[in-house]
Amino acid sequence: MAEAVYLLCALTSLACAALLLRSYRRSRMSLILWTSLCFVGFALNNVLLFVDLALIGPHIDLSVFRNTAALAGVSILLFGMIMLETS
């Protein structure tokens, strides 16, 4: 059951990223671009969570890669917000 939740979270993050990218193509607002890239990082984090906990198991720990993907997503969004404020 937990594996299904991991996959649903990954699909939801990917759907959010796709919808935000589609919205960015229409409006060209840079905050939407940065937010969509953030959700790509979250989707990668959720995919790695599924691979780590459901497929690999306790043999290999992918928590460093998962946390790096989440940190990259949040860092991209923070960078985008700072760029908006300074321009």
MDAnalysis code that builds the backbone (N, CA, C; Angstrom):
import MDAnalysis as mda
import numpy as np

u = mda.Universe.empty(261, n_residues=87, atom_resindex=np.repeat(np.arange(87), 3), trajectory=True)
u.add_TopologyAttr("name", ["N", "CA", "C"] * 87)
u.add_TopologyAttr("resid", np.arange(1, 88))
u.add_TopologyAttr("resname", ["MET", "ALA", "GLU", "ALA", "VAL", "TYR", "LEU", "LEU", "CYS", "ALA", "LEU", "THR", "SER", "LEU", "ALA", "CYS", "ALA", "ALA", "LEU", "LEU", "LEU", "ARG", "SER", "TYR", "ARG", "ARG", "SER", "ARG", "MET", "SER", "LEU", "ILE", "LEU", "TRP", "THR", "SER", "LEU", "CYS", "PHE", "VAL", "GLY", "PHE", "ALA", "LEU", "ASN", "ASN", "VAL", "LEU", "LEU", "PHE", "VAL", "ASP", "LEU", "ALA", "LEU", "ILE", "GLY", "PRO", "HIS", "ILE", "ASP", "LEU", "SER", "VAL", "PHE", "ARG", "ASN", "THR", "ALA", "ALA", "LEU", "ALA", "GLY", "VAL", "SER", "ILE", "LEU", "LEU", "PHE", "GLY", "MET", "ILE", "MET", "LEU", "GLU", "THR", "SER"])
u.atoms.positions = np.array([
    [0.815, -1.191, 0.000],
    [0.000, 0.000, 0.000],
    [0.861, 1.258, 0.000],
    [1.950, 1.241, 0.739],
    [2.827, 2.408, 0.793],
    [3.455, 2.682, -0.567],
    [3.741, 1.627, -1.330],
    [4.328, 1.810, -2.655],
    [3.389, 2.578, -3.574],
    [2.097, 2.307, -3.447],
    [1.116, 3.020, -4.270],
    [1.096, 4.503, -3.922],
    [1.224, 4.815, -2.653],
    [1.254, 6.224, -2.232],
    [2.508, 6.905, -2.780],
    [3.648, 6.228, -2.759],
    [4.879, 6.802, -3.297],
    [4.714, 7.112, -4.781],
    [4.134, 6.183, -5.522],
    [3.929, 6.390, -6.947],
    [2.925, 7.505, -7.220],
    [1.857, 7.556, -6.438],
    [0.876, 8.621, -6.618],
    [1.471, 9.994, -6.327],
    [2.322, 10.076, -5.335],
    [2.992, 11.354, -5.034],
    [3.906, 11.758, -6.183],
    [4.624, 10.794, -6.748],
    [5.495, 11.099, -7.885],
    [4.682, 11.552, -9.087],
    [3.589, 10.868, -9.362],
    [2.738, 11.256, -10.490],
    [2.102, 12.625, -10.280],
    [1.707, 12.918, -9.057],
    [1.120, 14.225, -8.766],
    [2.146, 15.339, -8.953],
    [3.353, 15.131, -8.478],
    [4.401, 16.142, -8.648],
    [4.730, 16.338, -10.122],
    [4.769, 15.241, -10.871],
    [5.048, 15.339, -12.294],
    [3.916, 16.038, -13.033],
    [2.683, 15.760, -12.647],
    [1.535, 16.433, -13.268],
    [1.560, 17.930, -12.959],
    [1.889, 18.296, -11.729],
    [1.998, 19.720, -11.370],
    [3.080, 20.398, -12.209],
    [4.216, 19.729, -12.364],
    [5.301, 20.298, -13.165],
    [4.860, 20.482, -14.612],
    [4.166, 19.500, -15.172],
    [3.717, 19.594, -16.560],
    [2.695, 20.712, -16.739],
    [1.761, 20.813, -15.822],
    [0.751, 21.871, -15.919],
    [1.374, 23.256, -15.757],
    [2.335, 23.368, -14.858],
    [3.008, 24.651, -14.681],
    [3.839, 25.022, -15.906],
    [4.500, 24.037, -16.517],
    [5.261, 24.324, -17.732],
    [4.345, 24.747, -18.864],
    [3.193, 24.109, -18.966],
    [2.221, 24.500, -19.991],
    [1.736, 25.936, -19.744],
    [1.512, 26.266, -18.488],
    [1.097, 27.622, -18.151],
    [2.215, 28.626, -18.437],
    [3.443, 28.227, -18.208],
    [4.575, 29.109, -18.487],
    [4.671, 29.414, -19.979],
    [4.431, 28.420, -20.813],
    [4.501, 28.645, -22.265],
    [3.478, 29.676, -22.718],
    [2.354, 29.736, -22.029],
    [1.314, 30.704, -22.394],
    [1.616, 32.101, -21.865],
    [2.032, 32.200, -20.619],
    [2.138, 33.510, -19.969],
    [3.551, 34.079, -19.940],
    [4.561, 33.243, -20.003],
    [5.969, 33.665, -19.912],
    [6.302, 34.368, -18.604],
    [5.607, 33.987, -17.530],
    [5.945, 34.524, -16.205],
    [7.053, 33.656, -15.609],
    [8.133, 34.288, -15.214],
    [9.298, 33.520, -14.788],
    [9.066, 32.757, -13.480],
    [8.216, 33.264, -12.608],
    [7.948, 32.540, -11.365],
    [7.306, 31.182, -11.641],
    [6.492, 31.110, -12.670],
    [5.878, 29.825, -13.024],
    [6.951, 28.854, -13.507],
    [7.932, 29.344, -14.237],
    [9.031, 28.482, -14.686],
    [9.813, 27.929, -13.498],
    [10.163, 28.803, -12.557],
    [10.933, 28.354, -11.401],
    [10.126, 27.365, -10.559],
    [8.838, 27.587, -10.438],
    [7.989, 26.677, -9.665],
    [7.879, 25.328, -10.352],
    [7.767, 25.329, -11.663],
    [7.681, 24.051, -12.378],
    [8.984, 23.266, -12.243],
    [10.105, 23.949, -12.298],
    [11.381, 23.253, -12.105],
    [11.511, 22.707, -10.687],
    [10.956, 23.424, -9.725],
    [10.925, 22.937, -8.353],
    [10.132, 21.632, -8.270],
    [8.993, 21.586, -8.942],
    [8.185, 20.374, -8.914],
    [8.847, 19.217, -9.662],
    [9.681, 19.506, -10.629],
    [10.463, 18.442, -11.269],
    [11.408, 17.820, -10.245],
    [12.031, 18.654, -9.431],
    [12.892, 18.138, -8.357],
    [12.114, 17.318, -7.350],
    [10.910, 17.762, -7.012],
    [10.071, 16.995, -6.088],
    [9.656, 15.659, -6.699],
    [9.354, 15.659, -7.992],
    [8.981, 14.410, -8.663],
    [10.165, 13.440, -8.662],
    [11.350, 13.955, -8.925],
    [12.542, 13.106, -8.874],
    [12.758, 12.563, -7.465],
    [12.530, 13.382, -6.475],
    [12.631, 12.947, -5.085],
    [11.658, 11.805, -4.802],
    [10.422, 11.928, -5.274],
    [9.427, 10.885, -5.024],
    [9.719, 9.609, -5.794],
    [10.246, 9.732, -6.999],
    [10.633, 8.533, -7.752],
    [11.771, 7.814, -7.038],
    [12.742, 8.579, -6.573],
    [13.849, 7.964, -5.836],
    [13.370, 7.340, -4.527],
    [12.374, 7.944, -3.895],
    [11.801, 7.359, -2.687],
    [11.171, 5.998, -2.990],
    [10.423, 5.925, -4.089],
    [9.821, 4.654, -4.482],
    [10.895, 3.610, -4.784],
    [11.911, 4.000, -5.537],
    [12.986, 3.056, -5.875],
    [13.720, 2.611, -4.616],
    [13.991, 3.548, -3.734],
    [14.753, 3.240, -2.521],
    [13.985, 2.320, -1.585],
    [12.751, 2.650, -1.292],
    [12.022, 1.901, -0.267],
    [11.249, 0.711, -0.815],
    [10.783, 0.774, -2.053],
    [9.946, -0.303, -2.579],
    [10.728, -1.312, -3.417],
    [11.671, -0.853, -4.202],
    [12.365, -1.767, -5.103],
    [13.679, -2.296, -4.541],
    [14.494, -1.412, -4.015],
    [15.822, -1.834, -3.551],
    [15.759, -2.439, -2.161],
    [15.050, -1.799, -1.271],
    [14.969, -2.299, 0.097],
    [16.108, -1.798, 0.949],
    [16.407, -2.508, 2.015],
    [17.423, -2.022, 2.968],
    [18.869, -2.243, 2.517],
    [19.074, -2.816, 1.346],
    [20.436, -3.135, 0.901],
    [21.238, -1.897, 0.524],
    [20.588, -0.968, -0.145],
    [21.264, 0.251, -0.592],
    [20.445, 1.447, -0.117],
    [21.124, 2.456, 0.394],
    [20.444, 3.641, 0.907],
    [20.585, 4.783, -0.090],
    [19.467, 5.235, -0.632],
    [19.468, 6.338, -1.587],
    [19.020, 7.658, -0.960],
    [19.055, 7.730, 0.350],
    [18.539, 8.931, 1.010],
    [19.339, 10.177, 0.656],
    [20.625, 10.043, 0.402],
    [21.435, 11.202, 0.025],
    [20.958, 11.754, -1.318],
    [20.682, 10.864, -2.269],
    [20.221, 11.298, -3.585],
    [18.807, 11.885, -3.508],
    [17.967, 11.280, -2.684],
    [16.607, 11.799, -2.503],
    [16.647, 13.201, -1.923],
    [17.432, 13.375, -0.877],
    [17.524, 14.690, -0.238],
    [18.168, 15.720, -1.157],
    [19.104, 15.287, -1.983],
    [19.728, 16.195, -2.942],
    [18.717, 16.673, -3.974],
    [17.848, 15.780, -4.447],
    [16.822, 16.167, -5.421],
    [15.840, 17.159, -4.800],
    [15.439, 16.914, -3.561],
    [14.522, 17.842, -2.890],
    [15.197, 19.184, -2.634],
    [16.443, 19.162, -2.209],
    [17.180, 20.398, -1.973],
    [17.372, 21.180, -3.264],
    [17.640, 20.484, -4.353],
    [17.792, 21.157, -5.648],
    [16.484, 21.830, -6.056],
    [15.366, 21.141, -5.858],
    [14.075, 21.730, -6.202],
    [13.784, 22.985, -5.405],
    [13.988, 22.927, -4.113],
    [13.734, 24.090, -3.263],
    [14.734, 25.212, -3.568],
    [15.981, 24.843, -3.851],
    [16.992, 25.859, -4.176],
    [16.660, 26.573, -5.474],
    [16.157, 25.838, -6.451],
    [15.761, 26.464, -7.714],
    [14.632, 27.467, -7.477],
    [13.661, 27.070, -6.678],
    [12.559, 27.988, -6.389],
    [13.045, 29.212, -5.619],
    [13.912, 29.019, -4.657],
    [14.463, 30.151, -3.895],
    [15.258, 31.082, -4.808],
    [16.063, 30.513, -5.685],
    [16.820, 31.314, -6.639],
    [15.879, 32.132, -7.522],
    [14.827, 31.498, -8.001],
    [13.868, 32.201, -8.840],
    [13.193, 33.348, -8.116],
    [12.857, 33.135, -6.858],
    [12.217, 34.210, -6.085],
    [13.178, 35.351, -5.837],
    [14.433, 35.045, -5.590],
    [15.429, 36.093, -5.390],
    [15.649, 36.867, -6.684],
    [15.681, 36.166, -7.804],
    [15.851, 36.847, -9.089],
    [14.671, 37.754, -9.409],
    [13.470, 37.345, -9.031],
    [12.301, 38.185, -9.254],
    [12.363, 39.458, -8.409],
    [12.838, 39.302, -7.196],
    [12.883, 40.440, -6.283],
    [13.915, 41.464, -6.720],
    [15.018, 40.996, -7.292],
    [16.087, 41.905, -7.669],
    [15.886, 42.538, -9.040],
    [14.986, 41.989, -9.837],
    [14.806, 42.566, -11.192],
    [13.691, 43.562, -11.252],
])
